[in-house]
Amino acid sequence: MKLPASTEWVLHCATTLAQLDPGATASAKQLAEYYDLPGPYLAKQLQALVRAGVLAATTGPRGGFRLARPASEITLLQLVEAVDGGASPYECREIRQQGRGALPPEDCRDTCILARKMDEAHEAWRQHLASTTLAGIIAELPPTAPARTRSRIAPSTGR
Amino acid sequence: MKLPASTEWVLHCATTLAQLDPGATASAKQLAEYYDLPGPYLAKQLQALVRAGVLAATTGPRGGFRLARPASEITLLQLVEAVDGGASPYECREIRQQGRGALPPEDCRDTCILARKMDEAHEAWRQHLASTTLAGIIAELPPTAPARTRSRIAPSTGR
């Protein structure tokens, strides 16, 4: 059970964007240099965040990405599911309905109790991430972090 | 983020073993026929449960598998982690320490706040599965299930 490596990228990049001045943007190239990540692949992940409604992309020579909503309304769950989808890691293939022990269909109208417990655990995971916002993350960084982030990000040179 | 298909197999096979008469065993072949699963691969997964201390294997012509502990002391977490390991699905590669924005090592003595939140979510998932025992699963099955399971499992013919 593994999340893609890009999960770490989008969590950090969104946290970085949350520290920029209001209205400021950062391009995929700026963010890739900030974290030494492969630019084209990072750009794809950032586009996935745009499709998920978490980031907004602006065009033009100084275009780039910014948060599409206040940091208090963006959760870690939204970021993670934007790159990995929302499916439960447990896949029930209904083996209870096959082989010598096969249960008849009328006994399988309800979700298998094992699948239900696995889905409940996934929901506990989701709830924890849904209760953590980017604003909450920023609040736990050193007070000097946002100014440092803004000074370190490379000047915009377009995407 | 996907658990292996064998997760469903071991959850169901352990639930089946929990319904046998005290002291009774079932071989990998019997369990494979019961659920129409590939026998040799299932046997590997059952051996992983033995290594995890969840099942005991007996040898001899009527040998097979049985629970190593009471069903009330076997949790879904033990079964899942026996086949998939216990690692968090989120891997922190410390990208905060690389690129133009690299934080100095002295600022990275604590776990990254993002990795910490991801690990907390994984712990919430683990806790949910750790609180669910095989005995609890059996208690939610129809009262007729154990007798049906025992009557449907193929007579032992050795492993």
Interface residues (C-beta under 8 A of the other chain):
Chain A: M1 K2 L3 A5 T7 E8 W9 L11 H12 T15 T16 A32 E33 Y34 Y35 D36 L37 L76 D84 A87 P89 Y90 E91 C92 R93 I95 R96 Q98 G99 R100 G101 A102 D107 I113 L114 K117 M118 E120 A121 H122 A124 W125 R126 Q127 H128 L129 T132 I137 E140 L141 P142 T149 R152 I153 A154
Chain B: M1 K2 L3 A5 T7 E8 W9 L11 H12 T15 T16 A32 E33 Y34 Y35 D36 L37 L76 V80 D84 A87 P89 Y90 E91 C92 R93 I95 R96 Q98 G99 R100 G101 A102 D107 I113 L114 A115 K117 M118 E120 A121 H122 A124 W125 R126 Q127 H128 L129 T132 I137 E140 L141 P142 T149 R152 I153 A154
